[in-house]
Amino acid sequence: MKEYSSKLSKELFWDFSVAEDYRGIYKKIHSPVRKGSALDCAEEWEGEHCCYGQIIFDGEKYRLYYRGCGANGGVWQKQNGEHGVWCVAYSYDGKTFTKPDLELFEYNGSRHNNVIMKWDGGFIDNFSVFLDTNPDCPPDKKYKALSGYTYNWEANDVALKLFTSPDGIHFTYDGDILRGCGKFDSLNICFWDSDIGKYRLYMRDYHQLDPAKALDCEFETHVRDIQLTFSEDFINWTKPIPLSYGSDPYEFQLYTNNVFKYGSTDIFLAMPTRYVDRSPDAANFKYLPDLRGFRPMLIEKYGRSGTAITETMLMTSRDGINFERTPEAFYTPGLENGENWAYGDGYFVYGTIMTDSDISGEPQELSLYVGKGYRARPVSFERYTLRADGFFSWHADFGGGEAVTKPFTFEGNELRINFSTSALGYIRIEILDEDGNAIDGYDSHRIFGNSTDRPCDFEKPLSDLANTPIRFRISMRDADLYSFKFM
């Protein structure tokens, strides 16, 4: 376990890397709660193919960047010179987004729209915007956007184009940064990692399927995957390497990656879209939503466009290269409602926001955003919520469980935990010395309730143990432990 300091004092119970031994405890994945639409995309420049949303906080407000693209029988609409446009919406509370009237680009004879990019150089399938936090970044390139572009798909001549902007609104093309080393045909994610002093670029590529790891419904011979490359100057990039999933026995088709560093922690979190073509099970489609009549036509004319389904997984990592991923879905299409269980539906927006709870007296919660209605109707970006740090927890059933951590040090004089129990459940934290012996005066006894920020009381001052190697013995019954922090 890492050494704690006042700079980095939080631990998430999203894996078992902090545990030296445990029994009766397992990692539990938690489902987000649907809250309703935060942005409807029904304008003529938006439509049924809106997707690839990204959230950025600019210091004043939240910006939601997203693709606007209509449909013509399920095919990309290219009428009136349209190649797909990129739009922005604003929010101050993270719950409702509004569209600014930017008047930058003309669409069907009018400039009254929220379009920030309409490029005549070709179809913009993806446009990944990020705020560059590198302290050496020139002010006129503070905002960067990456977009995949195909010169020759069969020859693997595909490039990642760079666009830069001083304000995140007015972008100019700045050349190709990578070419011929990836497919780039979904949202490619880049950010400055201050811990290593380098940019991380998580990019889309393909590799050949390992038959020994094929799922029983998989019939394609290639796998959509995630590669990682680094750069110190945004000019020279390392050779892309595939992410590692340890002893994971399966090959999953990952359509997007959505990798980011979670808050002030050293944990990387990803919410990748999992793509599953259910062609071998095609007989079941007569019972699924027909997408307002689109699905039968899509199956007949385009095959996988009508038979593929998308959902979302979770992945975590301590180094951004070696990930643990959940084979179970974090987000599924949900109850059949006439417009879901479809390819492209349910893509998560990149990024999360802490928002005020809708319930008086309850603490802030995480807001996540999901594109709904893809291909069936004009897309809406709907808000979902989780408790703070609530993607995973250590969970013990009523039979109880116990874990002993590896030795660590900390700074601070108070321990606070994010946890929940039943009325009969509890969490107990005992502080041990480096050799595993209980230290007198440091037993929290049984803690019960449901709080994102509960102080743990000990008989003796916690500060007396600061900078001394210790362990925790954590006992649990009918409880979840999400995180703890020293203050």
Salt bridges, closest charged atoms under 4 A:
GLU11 OE1 - LYS2 NZ 2.62
GLU11 OE2 - ARG318 NH2 2.74
ASP15 OD1 - ARG318 NH2 2.96
GLU20 OE2 - ARG471 NH1 3.01
GLU46 OE1 - LYS99 NZ 2.88
ASP58 OD2 - LYS61 NZ 2.86
ASP58 OD2 - ARG63 NE 2.95
GLU60 OE1 - LYS61 NZ 3.81
ASP101 OD2 - HIS112 ND1 2.79
ASP125 OD1 - ARG67 NH1 3.13
ASP132 OD2 - LYS144 NZ 2.62
ASP157 OD1 - ARG179 NE 2.68
ASP167 OD2 - HIS170 ND1 2.77
ASP174 OD2 - LYS141 NZ 2.69
ASP176 OD1 - LYS161 NZ 2.95
ASP185 OD1 - ARG204 NE 3.52
ASP193 OD2 - ARG200 NE 2.75
ASP193 OD1 - LYS261 NZ 2.84
ASP195 OD2 - LYS261 NZ 2.49
GLU220 OE1 - ARG224 NH1 2.75
ASP225 OD2 - HIS207 ND1 2.61
ASP248 OD2 - ARG325 NE 2.59
GLU251 OE2 - HIS207 NE2 3.11
ASP266 OD1 - ARG318 NH1 3.64
ASP281 OD2 - ARG278 NH2 2.91
GLU311 OE2 - ARG274 NH2 2.75
GLU324 OE1 - LYS27 NZ 3.31
GLU339 OE1 - ARG292 NH2 3.52
GLU339 OE2 - ARG377 NE 2.81
ASP358 OD2 - LYS35 NZ 3.96
ASP358 OD1 - LYS95 NZ 2.72
ASP358 OD2 - ARG383 NH2 3.14
GLU382 OE1 - ARG34 NE 2.59
ASP389 OD2 - LYS10 NZ 2.93
ASP397 OD1 - HIS395 NE2 2.92
GLU414 OE1 - ARG416 NE 3.03
GLU430 OE1 - ARG428 NH2 3.43
GLU430 OE2 - ARG473 NE 3.10
ASP440 OD2 - LYS460 NZ 3.52
ASP443 OD2 - ARG428 NH2 2.56
ASP443 OD1 - HIS445 ND1 3.84
ASP453 OD2 - ARG416 NH1 3.23
ASP453 OD1 - LYS485 NZ 3.68
ASP480 OD1 - HIS30 NE2 3.85
ASP480 OD1 - HIS395 ND1 2.91
